[in-house]
């Protein structure tokens, strides 16, 4: 049974809000962007500067008092604010994994120890600085979307909240799946890519597509990982696992125990599937696309203010409202494209991005 009203909370709540809206649920949104397409499906929304508890709590309490909402569908962004996630768990019914799951995954020594115990490969990882800088990355213990990952350099001073992982060549992939705490079903395999915003943000998540090009034996290998990871971590609802593929070898990078950006590339009644999975019921069939789909984030090359009016391409989502100031290195919007040809799909993405930026920087106000 779907709740009548759902509160969506995320760094960017557009995708989750649209999923709930498509299910016929009244949607309330708290996020950091208040994009136009988020507002279009929300009965009410509050924009906050971050998911820090001091900013989040008043907004949540307002919606509880005003709408008597009891259920919350959360997205990305809580990795850096565990105290906010604990607060949500104490005030509302989480439609997803509980804080305990996030804490298990945030404990990186324990997580990589679990991978060792389960016989699941991952890039060489350590929690003290490497003897030599070449070929190593510095990663935050609490992070998401590649934010904060840098190349390890000579003279680097170790900071609290970071660890070190050997750079792994290959292509980045992910698997999206539904889980009920013991069993799982795969939604789809994806390929991912990153963008270098600057020297200190060289591996920021930029996009994902359903063109995975993974042979059946590697798909079976990943399914074998999930068969061990799901019960070991009691994973529930929609989750994803990021991994690297280097020819015939694949290596786990991390688990995202929440809604993934890749979800919007697949057709399905995802709110119902999410809630059913939390009650131990998985779908017998996942409807597969007949075409290819891709999602890409467009980052600003320089500061720009969105003009009024501005004609956004129909493939755009996460669309900022007129007058919004977009700082260099921050996301302008996202685009979603479809094509029956895998190669032409990526060309379509590039073409849409090129034309959008050309128009925006021509008509926008440079700051």
N, C-alpha and C positions, 0 to 999 in steps of 0.2 A: 504494500500500500504506500503510495507516494504521499508525502506530507503536502499540505495545501500551500505552505509558505516555506521558503528556504533562504537562509542567509548565505551569501557567497562572500568569502574573504580570501584575498590573494594579493600578491604584489600587483598583478594585472588580472582582473576578474572576468574579462570579456568572454573567454571560452567557456568557463564554468557557468556563467550567467546565461549564455545562449543555450547550453545543454539543458539547464533547468527550465528555461523559457519554452524550449521546444517540447518539453514533456508536459506542458500545460500548468506549470507551477508558478505561483507568485514569487517573484525574485527580488530580494533586497541585496544590495552590493556595497561592500566596503573594499576599496582598493586605493592604489597610489596614483592612478591616472584619470579615472572618470572619463574614459574615451567616449566619443559620440555613440558608437555602436553598443557600448556597455549601457549607457543611459537609455538607449532605445528599447532595451528589453527589461529594464529594471523598473519596478514599481516605485522604488526609492533608492537613493544611493548617497554615500558619504565618501568624499575623497580625503585621505589622510596622507601625511608626508612620508610615513614609513609604517611597518608593522610592529614597531616597538610598542610595548605594553601601554605606555603613557598616552600614545596616540590612538591605539586600537580600543582600549577599554571603554572610553566614553561613547564611542560610536556603537559598539556592541550593546552596551547598556541602554542606549537610546532605542535601538531597534527592538530589544526585548520588551522594554516598557511600552513602546508605541504599537508594535505589531504582535506581541506575544509569540514571537518566533522561537522554536525549540530545536531546529535542526540547522547545521552549518555544513556546507560543502566548501572545502578549502582547496586552494591551489598552491602554487610555488611561492617561496619567499620566507617560509617559517624556519628554514634551516638555520638562519642567523638569529632567530628570535625564539628560542625554545621556551622562554618564560611566557611569551604571548600564546604559544600553542598550548601550554599547560592551562592557562587561563581559559581559553576556548573550550578545552576538554572539561573543565570544571563547571562551566556555565551552560553549555549546549551539548546536544548529541552530535558527535562527529560522524559524518558520512564518509568514513575512510579509516585508515590505520590510526591507532591511538599514539599518544606521545611516547609510550614505551618502545614502539617500533623505531621511531625516529632516533631515540636515544641509543638504541642498539647499533644503528647504522652510523651514528655520529661518533661512536667509540671506535675509531679506526683500528687501533691495535686488536681489539676484539673482533672487528669485522674481518680483517685480513687473516686473523687466526682461524675464524670460522671457514673462510675459503680454503685455507690449508687443510683443515679437518675434513672438509667435504671433497677435497681433491679437485678444486676449481682453480684454473690458472689465472694469474694476474701479473701485471708488470712488477718488477722488483721494487719493493717499497721499504722504507726505513724511517725512523723517527729521530734520528740524529743526522747532522749534516754529512753529506758524502765527502770522501777524501779528496775527490777531484770534481770540479763543477761540470765538466763536459757530459752532456747527455742526460741531465737530471732536471726535473721540474720541482718547484715549490708549490704545494697545494694547501688551501685552507682546510682545517678540520671541519669547519662548518661553512659550507658554501654550496652554490648551485649555479647551473648555467655556465660554468667555466670562469665565473667572476673570481678574480684573485689568484688565478694560476699564472705563475711567471716562470721563466727559465732561471735555473740556479746559476748564480754568477760568483766568481771569485770575490772574496771579501764580504759575502752575504752574512749578516748577523742573524742568528736564529731568533725567531720571535715565538712567543706563546701562540698556540692555536694554528700551527702549521706542521706539515710533514713533507717527506721527499719521496718522489716516485720517478723511476727511470722512464725517460721518454720512449714511447713505443711507436715505431713506424707502422704504417698501414692506414686503413680507412676506418673512420668512426661509425659505429652502428648502434642500434638499440632494438630491443624487443618489447612490444607493448602487450600486456597480458592482464587477465582477470584472475583473481584468486579468492578462495574462500577460507584461507587459513591452513588448509591441508592439500587441496588440489588446485589446479589452474587450467586455463585454456588460453592459447595464444591468439591475440587479435591480429598482430602483423609484425613483420620485420622491416626495419627502416635503416636508411643511411643518413648520417648527420654531418654537418660541417660547422666550422667556427670562423671567426673573423678576428684579425688583430686590430684593436682600436688604438693601442699605443704599446710602448715597450713593456709596460706593467700589466697590460690587459691583452695578452697575445692569443688567448684561446677562448674567447667569449662565444657562447652558443649563438649561431646565426641562422640555422635552418635544418629542416628534416624532410625527407621524401620517402615514398614507399618503394623506390627503386633500390632494393637491397642487394640483388644479384648474389645471393648466398646459395651455395649448393645444398641439396637436401641433407647431406651428412652433417654439415655444420649447423643447419637448423635443428637437427636431431640432437646434436651436442648441446646446444643452448637449451633445448627442452629438457635435457637431462639435468642441466644446472638448475632449472626452475623446479624440477621434481624434488631436488634436495633443499633449495633455498626457501621455497614457500613454507613447508612445515617447520623448518629450522627457525624461521623468523616470524611465523604466524602471519604472513602477509595476507591482506584482505583488500578486496576491491580492485580498482585499476592501479597498476604499477608499471614501471619500466626498468629495464636493466641496460646500462650503457656498456659497450665493449668495443675493443679494437680487433680488427681482422687484418692479419698479415699473411696473405697467401692461405696456406692450409692451417694456420694457427690462429686461435682467438683467445682474447684475454679480457676478463671482467675489469671494468673501471669502477662502477658504482651502481647502487640501486636507488631509484627514485620512488619512494612509497606514497605517491600522490598522483593526481592527474598529470599527464604528460602532454606537451605540445603536439606530439604525434597523434593524439586522440582525434583531433579535428580533421584528420585525413581519412578517417574511416566512418562508414555509415553504421548507425545503430542507435537504439534507445538507451543511451549511456547512463542516464540517471537511474532508470529502472534496473539496468544490469549492475550498476554500482550497489544499489540498495539490496538487490537480490543476493549478490555475492556476499554482502555483510551478514546475510541470514543463511548462508551455506548453500545457495542455489546458483549454479553456473549455467550459462546458455549452452544448449546442445549444439548450436550452429552459430558461427560468426559469419555474417554476410561479407564476402570479399568484393572489392572493387573490380571493375573490368578495365578501368583506366589507371593511370598513375597520378598521384597527387603530391604536392610539395608545399611547404610552408617556409617562408623566409622573413626574417626581421631586417628592416632597413634602418641603419644607424646614420646619424647626422655627421657629415664631414666637417661641418662648421655650425656655429650658432645660427638659428633661423627662427623667425616667427611665422606661424601659419597664417596665410592671407585669408581675407574674407571678402568675396567668396573664393573657394578653390575647388576645382573639379577633381575629386579623387577617383582613380580607376576602380572599376567595379570589383576587381580582385582584392582590393585593400580591406584590411580589418585592423582593429586596434587603432582606430582613426582619431587623432586629437581634434579637439574643437577649435574653431577659428580663434585666432589670437594667442593660441598656446605657444609658449617659448620653448623651443627644443634646443638643448645645449649640445655642443659637439661631443660625440661619443655616446649620446643617449639615443634610444630608439625613437624613430619618427612614427613608424607604423609597421604593419606586417602585410604580407601578400600571400594569398593561397591560389595556386594554379593547378589546372588539370590538363592532361594530355594523354592520348592513346600511345604516343611514342615517347620512350624514356629520355632519349637524347633531346628531343624538341621541348620536353618539359622544362629542362634546365635553361634552354635558350629563351623560353617564354618568361621564366622568372627574371632573367637578366634584362630582357627587353622592357618588362613592366617597371623594374627598378630604375633603369636608365631614364625612361621617359618621365617617371614620377619625379625623380630628383632634378631633372632638367627643368620641369615646370615649376617645381617648388622653389628652387633657388632663383628662378627667373622672376617669379611674382612675389616670393616671400620677402620679408623684411630682414635683412642681415643685421645682426646685433654685434 
